[in-house]
Protein backbone atom coordinates (compact mmCIF):
# COMPACT_ATOMS: atom_id res chain seq x y z
CA UNK A 1 0.00 0.00 0.00
CA UNK A 2 2.97 2.32 0.28
CA UNK A 3 3.05 5.61 2.12
CA UNK A 4 -0.71 6.10 2.07
CA UNK A 5 -1.51 3.19 4.41
CA UNK A 6 0.76 4.52 7.15
CA UNK A 7 -0.48 4.88 10.71
CA UNK A 8 -0.53 8.39 12.09
CA UNK A 9 -0.15 10.11 15.44
CA UNK A 10 -1.86 13.45 16.07
CA UNK A 11 -1.23 16.15 18.63
CA UNK A 12 -4.61 17.87 18.59
CA UNK A 13 -3.26 21.05 20.15
CA UNK A 14 -5.17 24.22 20.98
CA UNK A 15 -2.50 26.34 19.32
CA UNK A 16 -0.70 23.93 16.98
CA UNK A 17 -1.80 20.80 15.13
CA UNK A 18 0.98 18.26 14.55
CA UNK A 19 0.93 14.99 12.62
CA UNK A 20 3.59 12.30 13.01
CA UNK A 21 3.93 9.41 10.57
CA UNK A 22 5.61 6.19 11.66
CA UNK A 23 7.37 5.99 8.30
CA UNK A 24 8.11 9.66 7.55
CA UNK A 25 8.45 11.34 10.95
CA UNK A 26 6.89 14.74 11.63
CA UNK A 27 4.94 15.59 8.47
CA UNK A 28 2.77 18.54 9.52
CA UNK A 29 2.98 21.37 12.03
CA UNK A 30 0.45 24.15 11.51
CA UNK A 31 -1.75 26.43 13.65
CA UNK A 32 -5.03 24.85 14.84
CA UNK A 33 -7.10 27.48 13.03
CA UNK A 34 -9.85 27.21 10.46
CA UNK A 35 -11.32 30.09 8.43
CA UNK A 36 -14.88 29.84 7.15
CA UNK A 37 -17.68 31.89 5.66
CA UNK A 38 -19.78 33.32 8.47
CA UNK A 39 -23.14 32.56 6.79
CA UNK A 40 -22.59 29.33 4.83
CA UNK A 41 -19.92 27.80 7.16
CA UNK A 42 -17.94 26.90 4.02
CA UNK A 43 -14.27 26.37 4.89
CA UNK A 44 -11.99 28.91 3.21
CA UNK A 45 -8.61 27.99 4.70
CA UNK A 46 -6.99 25.90 7.39
CA UNK A 47 -3.70 26.00 9.28
CA UNK A 48 -1.06 28.59 8.47
CA UNK A 49 -3.18 30.32 5.83
CA UNK A 50 -6.13 30.62 8.25
CA UNK A 51 -3.84 31.82 11.09
CA UNK A 52 -2.69 34.75 8.98
CA UNK A 53 -6.35 35.80 8.74
CA UNK A 54 -6.85 36.17 12.53
CA UNK A 55 -7.81 39.77 13.24
CA UNK A 56 -7.68 40.60 9.54
CA UNK A 57 -10.74 38.92 8.03
CA UNK A 58 -13.50 40.83 6.19
CA UNK A 59 -16.99 40.77 7.68
CA UNK A 60 -18.10 37.62 5.85
CA UNK A 61 -15.19 35.42 6.96
CA UNK A 62 -14.29 34.33 10.49
CA UNK A 63 -11.08 32.61 11.63
CA UNK A 64 -11.61 30.40 14.69
CA UNK A 65 -9.85 27.82 16.86
CA UNK A 66 -12.17 24.77 17.11
CA UNK A 67 -10.11 23.34 19.99
CA UNK A 68 -10.21 25.18 23.30
CA UNK A 69 -8.19 24.39 26.43
CA UNK A 70 -6.91 21.24 24.78
CA UNK A 71 -10.35 19.74 24.03
CA UNK A 72 -12.88 19.99 21.21
CA UNK A 73 -15.09 23.08 21.41
CA UNK A 74 -16.68 22.60 17.96
CA UNK A 75 -16.88 18.96 16.89
CA UNK A 76 -17.93 19.69 13.30
CA UNK A 77 -15.11 22.15 12.63
CA UNK A 78 -12.57 19.91 14.34
CA UNK A 79 -13.60 17.03 12.09
CA UNK A 80 -13.18 19.25 9.02
CA UNK A 81 -9.79 20.44 10.26
CA UNK A 82 -8.53 16.89 10.89
CA UNK A 83 -9.80 15.79 7.47
CA UNK A 84 -8.13 18.69 5.63
CA UNK A 85 -4.83 18.20 7.42
CA UNK A 86 -4.97 14.46 6.70
CA UNK A 87 -5.47 15.24 3.03
CA UNK A 88 -2.37 17.40 3.07
CA UNK A 89 -0.40 14.52 4.57
CA UNK A 90 -1.83 11.67 2.47
CA UNK A 91 -2.11 13.47 -0.86
CA UNK A 92 -4.59 12.77 -3.64
CA UNK A 93 -3.54 9.14 -4.12
CA UNK A 94 -4.40 8.26 -0.53
CA UNK A 95 -7.96 9.50 -1.02
CA UNK A 96 -8.28 8.00 -4.50
CA UNK A 97 -7.46 4.47 -3.34
CA UNK A 98 -9.35 4.82 -0.05
CA UNK A 99 -6.52 4.08 2.36
CA UNK A 100 -7.66 4.41 5.96
CA UNK A 101 -4.95 4.78 8.62
CA UNK A 102 -4.99 4.03 12.32
CA UNK A 103 -4.87 7.23 14.36
CA UNK A 104 -3.38 7.79 17.82
CA UNK A 105 -4.58 11.13 19.21
CA UNK A 106 -3.15 12.90 22.25
CA UNK A 107 -5.65 14.40 24.72
CA UNK A 108 -5.11 16.19 28.06
CA UNK A 109 -5.23 14.04 31.18
CA UNK A 110 -8.52 14.17 33.11
CA UNK A 111 -10.69 14.82 30.02
CA UNK A 112 -14.35 13.88 30.41
CA UNK A 113 -16.16 11.00 28.69
CA UNK A 114 -18.01 13.50 26.50
CA UNK A 115 -14.72 15.02 25.36
CA UNK A 116 -13.19 11.59 24.68
CA UNK A 117 -16.15 10.59 22.54
CA UNK A 118 -15.98 13.86 20.60
CA UNK A 119 -12.31 13.30 19.75
CA UNK A 120 -12.85 9.67 18.75
CA UNK A 121 -15.85 10.54 16.54
CA UNK A 122 -13.95 13.36 14.86
CA UNK A 123 -11.01 11.02 14.21
CA UNK A 124 -13.16 8.22 12.77
CA UNK A 125 -15.20 10.62 10.64
CA UNK A 126 -11.96 11.91 9.10
CA UNK A 127 -11.61 8.49 7.37
CA UNK A 128 -9.59 6.61 10.01
CA UNK A 129 -10.28 2.87 10.28
CA UNK A 130 -9.53 2.89 14.02
CA UNK A 131 -8.63 5.54 16.58
CA UNK A 132 -6.89 5.47 19.94
CA UNK A 133 -6.56 8.14 22.59
CA UNK A 134 -3.45 8.59 24.71
CA UNK A 135 -3.05 11.13 27.49
CA UNK A 136 -0.71 13.90 26.41
CA UNK A 137 1.78 13.67 29.29
CA UNK A 138 2.27 9.96 28.57
CA UNK A 139 2.73 10.69 24.85
CA UNK A 140 5.12 13.54 25.70
CA UNK A 141 7.19 11.24 27.90
CA UNK A 142 7.44 8.67 25.11
CA UNK A 143 8.32 11.35 22.55
CA UNK A 144 10.95 12.86 24.85
CA UNK A 145 12.68 9.49 25.13
CA UNK A 146 11.82 8.62 28.75
CA UNK A 147 11.86 4.91 29.61
CA UNK A 148 8.21 4.83 30.63
CA UNK A 149 7.84 1.02 30.73
CA UNK A 150 10.33 0.55 33.57
CA UNK A 151 9.38 0.46 37.29
CA UNK A 152 10.96 3.87 37.79
CA UNK A 153 9.21 7.18 38.41
CA UNK A 154 9.45 9.88 35.74
CA UNK A 155 7.85 13.32 35.94
CA UNK A 156 6.70 15.20 32.87
CA UNK A 157 5.36 18.77 32.68
CA UNK A 158 3.72 19.35 29.29
CA UNK A 159 2.75 22.99 28.68
CA UNK A 160 0.74 23.34 25.50
CA UNK A 161 -1.41 26.11 24.11
CA UNK A 162 -4.64 25.44 26.00
CA UNK A 163 -3.70 23.11 28.84
CA UNK A 164 -0.75 22.10 30.99
CA UNK A 165 -0.43 18.50 32.13
CA UNK A 166 1.72 17.38 35.04
CA UNK A 167 2.17 13.64 35.49
CA UNK A 168 4.26 11.02 37.24
CA UNK A 169 4.70 7.94 35.07
CA UNK A 170 5.82 4.41 35.91
CA UNK A 171 5.36 0.95 34.36
CA UNK A 172 3.80 2.36 31.20
CA UNK A 173 1.04 4.29 32.92
CA UNK A 174 0.23 7.52 34.74
CA UNK A 175 0.40 7.13 38.52
CA UNK A 176 -0.52 10.71 39.53
CA UNK A 177 -1.52 13.63 37.30
CA UNK A 178 -3.15 17.02 37.16
CA UNK A 179 -4.44 18.92 34.14
CA UNK A 180 -4.52 22.71 34.30
CA UNK A 181 -6.43 24.95 31.88
CA UNK A 182 -3.49 27.36 32.07
CA UNK A 183 -0.91 27.36 29.27
CA UNK A 184 0.50 29.32 26.34
CA UNK A 185 -2.78 30.98 25.35
CA UNK A 186 -3.30 32.17 28.92
CA UNK A 187 0.21 33.65 28.78
CA UNK A 188 -0.84 35.65 25.71
CA UNK A 189 -4.07 36.80 27.38
CA UNK A 190 -2.12 37.90 30.45
CA UNK A 191 0.17 40.04 28.29
CA UNK A 192 -2.86 41.61 26.55
CA UNK A 193 -4.42 42.46 29.92
CA UNK A 194 -1.15 43.85 31.27
CA UNK A 195 -0.59 46.16 28.28
CA UNK A 196 -4.17 47.35 28.48
CA UNK A 197 -4.01 47.99 32.22
CA UNK A 198 -0.57 49.61 32.36
CA UNK A 199 -0.43 51.47 29.03
CA UNK A 200 -4.11 51.81 28.03
CA UNK A 201 -3.22 50.19 24.71
CA UNK A 202 -5.09 47.32 23.07
CA UNK A 203 -3.04 44.65 21.28
CA UNK A 204 -4.12 41.44 19.54
CA UNK A 205 -3.26 37.83 20.34
CA UNK A 206 -0.67 37.56 17.57
CA UNK A 207 1.16 40.64 18.89
CA UNK A 208 1.04 39.22 22.42
CA UNK A 209 2.51 35.94 21.21
CA UNK A 210 5.34 37.80 19.45
CA UNK A 211 6.11 39.73 22.65
CA UNK A 212 6.19 36.48 24.62
CA UNK A 213 8.60 34.89 22.17
CA UNK A 214 10.90 37.89 21.72
CA UNK A 215 11.28 39.31 25.24
CA UNK A 216 9.23 36.99 27.47
CA UNK A 217 10.60 35.14 30.50
CA UNK A 218 9.35 33.36 33.60
CA UNK A 219 12.11 35.08 35.61
CA UNK A 220 15.30 37.08 35.04
CA UNK A 221 18.53 35.69 36.41
CA UNK A 222 20.44 38.95 35.95
CA UNK A 223 20.00 42.41 34.37
CA UNK A 224 21.75 41.39 31.15
CA UNK A 225 18.72 39.26 30.29
CA UNK A 226 16.36 42.26 30.20
CA UNK A 227 15.39 42.69 26.54
CA UNK A 228 13.15 45.35 24.99
CA UNK A 229 10.65 45.41 22.13
CA UNK A 230 8.51 48.03 20.43
CA UNK A 231 4.82 47.17 20.49
CA UNK A 232 2.14 48.65 18.28
CA UNK A 233 -1.51 48.76 19.28
CA UNK A 234 -4.55 51.01 19.56
CA UNK A 235 -4.69 53.79 22.13
CA UNK A 236 -7.89 53.23 24.11
CA UNK A 237 -8.17 56.95 24.92
CA UNK A 238 -8.23 58.43 21.42
CA UNK A 239 -8.56 55.29 19.27
CA UNK A 240 -5.40 56.06 17.29
CA UNK A 241 -2.40 53.77 16.65
CA UNK A 242 0.26 53.96 19.34
CA UNK A 243 3.73 52.50 19.80
CA UNK A 244 5.04 51.64 23.26
CA UNK A 245 8.17 49.90 24.57
CA UNK A 246 8.01 46.77 26.72
CA UNK A 247 10.91 45.00 28.37
CA UNK A 248 11.38 41.53 29.84
CA UNK A 249 10.63 42.79 33.36
CA UNK A 250 7.19 43.87 32.16
CA UNK A 251 6.51 40.44 30.70
CA UNK A 252 7.76 38.63 33.82
CA UNK A 253 5.27 40.71 35.82
CA UNK A 254 2.49 40.07 33.30
CA UNK A 255 3.08 36.29 33.35
CA UNK A 256 3.63 35.88 37.09
CA UNK A 257 0.13 34.62 37.87
CA UNK A 258 -0.29 31.92 35.16
CA UNK A 259 3.33 30.77 35.53
CA UNK A 260 2.94 30.29 39.28
CA UNK A 261 -0.31 28.37 38.76
CA UNK A 262 1.68 25.80 36.78
CA UNK A 263 4.48 25.73 39.39
CA UNK A 264 1.88 25.19 42.13
CA UNK A 265 0.34 22.37 40.07
CA UNK A 266 3.73 20.64 39.92
CA UNK A 267 4.09 20.98 43.70
CA UNK A 268 0.62 19.50 44.28
CA UNK A 269 1.42 16.46 42.16
CA UNK A 270 4.72 15.94 43.99
CA UNK A 271 2.90 16.12 47.34
CA UNK A 272 0.65 13.17 46.47
CA UNK A 273 3.28 11.07 44.66
CA UNK A 274 4.42 7.88 46.47
CA UNK A 275 7.76 8.46 48.25
CA UNK A 276 9.62 5.82 46.22
CA UNK A 277 8.68 7.56 42.99
CA UNK A 278 9.60 10.99 44.41
CA UNK A 279 13.05 9.57 45.13
CA UNK A 280 13.33 8.49 41.47
CA UNK A 281 12.24 11.93 40.30
CA UNK A 282 14.86 13.64 42.47
CA UNK A 283 17.49 11.40 40.85
CA UNK A 284 16.19 11.66 37.26
CA UNK A 285 14.81 15.21 37.34
CA UNK A 286 11.68 16.75 35.83
CA UNK A 287 11.31 16.90 32.04
CA UNK A 288 9.40 19.79 30.44
CA UNK A 289 7.74 19.59 27.01
CA UNK A 290 5.33 21.69 24.94
CA UNK A 291 5.75 25.15 23.47
CA UNK A 292 5.14 26.83 26.84
CA UNK A 293 8.21 25.11 28.30
CA UNK A 294 10.35 27.24 25.96
CA UNK A 295 9.46 30.40 27.89
CA UNK A 296 12.87 31.69 28.93
CA UNK A 297 14.06 30.52 32.36
CA UNK A 298 10.85 28.61 33.11
CA UNK A 299 12.98 25.52 33.82
CA UNK A 300 15.16 27.50 36.25
CA UNK A 301 12.09 28.89 38.06
CA UNK A 302 10.69 25.37 38.43
CA UNK A 303 14.06 24.09 39.68
CA UNK A 304 14.27 26.82 42.30
CA UNK A 305 10.66 26.24 43.37
CA UNK A 306 10.94 22.45 43.78
CA UNK A 307 14.62 21.84 44.47
CA UNK A 308 14.60 19.17 41.74
CA UNK A 309 16.73 19.28 38.54
CA UNK A 310 14.67 20.34 35.50
CA UNK A 311 15.42 19.83 31.81
CA UNK A 312 13.54 20.96 28.70
CA UNK A 313 13.24 18.20 26.09
CA UNK A 314 15.21 18.82 22.90
CA UNK A 315 12.07 18.23 20.83
CA UNK A 316 9.77 20.04 23.29
CA UNK A 317 7.22 21.25 20.71
CA UNK A 318 7.02 17.96 18.80
CA UNK A 319 7.25 15.58 21.79
CA UNK A 320 3.52 14.80 22.07
CA UNK A 321 3.11 14.25 18.32
CA UNK A 322 6.22 12.04 18.16
CA UNK A 323 4.99 10.13 21.21
CA UNK A 324 1.56 9.49 19.69
CA UNK A 325 3.21 8.02 16.60
CA UNK A 326 5.60 5.88 18.64
CA UNK A 327 2.71 4.71 20.85
CA UNK A 328 1.15 2.95 17.86
CA UNK A 329 4.01 0.44 18.13
CA UNK A 330 3.61 0.13 21.92
CA UNK A 331 -0.09 -0.73 22.16
CA UNK A 332 0.54 -4.07 24.00
CA UNK A 333 2.83 -2.32 26.50
CA UNK A 334 0.52 0.65 27.10
CA UNK A 335 -2.61 -1.50 27.43
CA UNK A 336 -5.19 0.14 29.69
CA UNK A 337 -3.45 3.52 29.36
CA UNK A 338 -5.06 3.84 25.90
CA UNK A 339 -8.69 4.34 24.90
CA UNK A 340 -9.75 2.50 21.74
CA UNK A 341 -12.63 3.53 19.47
CA UNK A 342 -13.47 -0.18 19.03
CA UNK A 343 -14.55 -0.48 22.64
CA UNK A 344 -15.25 3.04 23.85
CA UNK A 345 -17.84 4.10 21.27
CA UNK A 346 -19.83 0.89 21.78
CA UNK A 347 -20.64 1.71 25.40
N, C-alpha and C positions, 0 to 999 in steps of 0.2 A: 504493500500500500504506500510505501514511501513516506515522505515528510508529512503528508496530510492526515495520517492515522495516528500521529503522535499524541501522547497524553500531555495534559497541560495543567500547570499550577497557576492560580490567580491570587494576587493580593488586591482585594476589592477595597482599596483605600479611599478614605474621604477626600483626600487631596490628590493622590496619584494612583493610577490603575497600572499594575504591572502584570505581565504574563511571562511565565517561565516554561520553556519547552525542555523535556528530558533530553531531546536529541540536539537542540540548537542553543540551549542556554537562555539568557534573558532576551526576549524577542520584541517586547513592547514596554515602554514606560512613558505614559502620557497623563495629563491632568484628567481627573474624574469629573469632566464637565461635558454637558450636552446642550446644544443650542437648537431651539425649535421655534416654529411659528406659534405665536401666542393663541391664535384662533383655531387653527387646524391641527395643532400639535405635531405637524410634520417636522421630522428631524432635518436640520440644516447642516449641522456639523457636530463633530465629536472630538474629544481629546484636545490636542494642542491648538487646533484651529478654533474650537469653541472657547477655549480659555482666553484667547486673544480678544474675544468679543465681550468678556465680562466688563460691565460698566461702559461699554461702547456700542451697544446694540440699538438699532432704530426701534420705534415703538412697537412694530409688529413681531419682533424677534426677542426671545428671552433666553439667556444663558443660565443654566441651573446646575447644581450639584445634586444628583439623585440619591447620593449616599451621605448621611448625616451622622456624626459621632460614631463612625465606623459601622453603621448598620443601614439597611435599606430604608429610605424615607419615601421613595416612589418606586414601587415594584415594576410598573410598566416601563418607565424610563430606564431603570437599571437593566432590565432585560434587553431593551434596545441597545443600550451602551455595550453590554457584554457581547451581544450578537455582532455589532459593528466592529468592535475591537477584534473579535475572533475572525471575522472576515479579513481584516488587515493581516492577521497572522497566518491564516490558512491559504489565502489567495483564492482565485477563481476556481482552480482545479479542485480544491477541497470541497467546495460547494457543489460543483458540477457532478462529482462522483459520490457525493453524499457521505463522506467520511465523518464519523461522529466520535470525538475523543472522550476520554475520561477526564473529568475536571476535579481538581483538589482546590478548594477555596478557603482562604484564611478569613476567620471572623474573630472579633474580640472575645476574650473570655467573659463568661457570665451573660452571654446574650440569651434572650428569652426564646421559648419555643416558637412563638409567632415569627420572630426575626430569623430563626434557623430555617423555618419552612419557606419564608420569603426568598432567602438566598438560594435554597435548593431548587425551588420552582423556577427562579430566574435563570439558574444555571442549566437546568434541563430544557427549558424553553428556548435556550440559545443553541440548541441542536447537540447537546452533550448526550451520550448514551448512558452515562452514570455520573453522579456527582458525590463528592465527599466534602465534609467540612472539617477543618482542623483549627484549633484555637491559635490565634496569632502568636502569642508568646512561645508556644511549642514549635510552631513553624519557624519563628525567628531564631530559636535556639539551634534547630537543625541547620538552617541556612548559615548561621554564624560559625558552624563547625563544632558545636559543643557535643560531647559524648553523652547524649541524653538517655541511652539505653542502659547505662551502667548504674549500679546502686550507689551513686554519688550525687550529692546535692549541687545543682547549678541554679544561679539566679539570673533571670533576664528581665530587663526593663525596656520595653518596646514603646517608643513614643512616636505615634503616627500623626496624621492630620486631625482626626476627630476623636481619637481615644488613645489612652496610654494604658498598657497592660504590664503588670508586675507579677512575676510568677517564679516559684521555686519548682524545679523539675528534677525527677529522679525515676529511674526504671521505666523510661519511655512515657511518663505521664506527669500531669501537673499535680503537685502535692498541695500547694497553697497558692492562691492568686487573688488579685484585685484588679478590676477594670475601672479606670477613671475616665469620665467624659471631659478630660482636660488634656489638650495636646497642641499641636502646631497651629491649628486654626484659632484656638483660644489665645495663643501668643499674639497672633495678628490682631485679634479683636482688642486685646489689652493695649497694644500700641496705638490703635485708632482712638480708643477712649482717652489715653494719656495725652495724645497730641491735641485732641479736642478740649480736654479739661485745662491743660497748661498753656496752650497757645491759641485757643479759640479757632483752630483750623481743622477743617474736615478733609481727611484723606481716605482713599479707597483701600480695599483689601490687597490689591496687587502692590500698591505703594508700601503698605505696612509690611508685606512679606519681603520686599526689597530691603527695607530698613533693617529688618530682623537678620537678613543674610549678610548685609554689608557691615553693620556696626553693632549688631546684637550680641549679647552675652548674658550668661546666668550670673556671673560675678566677674570682677576685675581683680587680677592678682597684683598688678602694679599700674602706675599712671601711664606707662608706655603703651598699654593696651587700649587706652581711651581714643577711639576713632571718631571722626565726624562725618556727617553727610548732609547735603542740602536736600530739603524735602519740599515738594510743591503740592499745594492743596488749595481749598477755597476758604477764604476768610469768612467766618460766620457772622461778622459784624456788618460788613458792607457787600458781601457776596462776590467779591473780586478775587482773582488768583493771588496767591501769596506764597512767598518762599521763606522757609525758616531753616535753621540749622539745629540738628540733633546730634548728640554724641552718645557714646556707649554708656555713660553713666545714666543718661535719660532712659535708655532702653532697659538697663538693669533694673531701674526703679519701676518702669512700666511692667516688666515681666515678673516682678518679685512674687506677686500673689499666685499666679498659675504655676510657676516653677516650684514654689514651696509646697503646693498641693501635691505635686508629683513626689517630691522628696518625702513628705509625710506619708504618702501611700506606700513608698518603699519601706519606711520604718514600721508601719503597721503590719506589713507582710512578714518582716523579719521577726516581729514580736510574737507571731503565732506559728512560726516555723519550728518544727522539732529540733531540739538542741544538736543532735548529731548532724543534721543537714546544715544548721547554722555554722558549725565547725568546718564543714566542707566549703561553704561559701566564703568564709574568712580566708581559707587557704587558696581557693580558686579565684576569688574576686567576683564582682558583679559585671555582667556584660550588657552594654547598652546598644540598642538597635533603633531603626526608624529615623526619619528625617529630623525629628525634634531632638534627637541625641546629638546632632551636629551643632547645636547651639553652643557657641564658644564657652568653654570652661564649665559646662554643665557636669561633665564627669568629675572635675575637681570639686565642685560644690557638693556633689553626692558623696564623694570620698570623705570630705571634711565632716559632712553631716552624719555619716554612718561609721566612720573609722575602718571601712572595708575598701580594699583596692578596687578601682573601677576602670574598665577599659571599654572604648567604643569599637564595635566590630568594624573591620576594614570595609565590609560591604553593607554598611548600616542601612542604607536606603533599600537595597535589594534583598535583604536577608529574609524577610517574610516570603516574598515571591520565590526565591531560590528554595527555601524550606518547603513550600507547598509542592514544588516540582519533585524535590528529593523524597518527600513523604509518600509519593505514589509508589515508590520502590520499597517502602518500609511498612506497608499496610499490615502484614502479620505481626510486626514488632509493636506497632502503635495500638492495634486492637481497639479496645474500648475508648481510647482517646479520640477516635474519629467518629463522625456521624455520617452514615451512608444513606443516600436517597432511596436505595432499595428497601430499607427497613423503615426509615423515619417517616416517609410520606405515606406509608400504608397504615399508620396508627389511626 
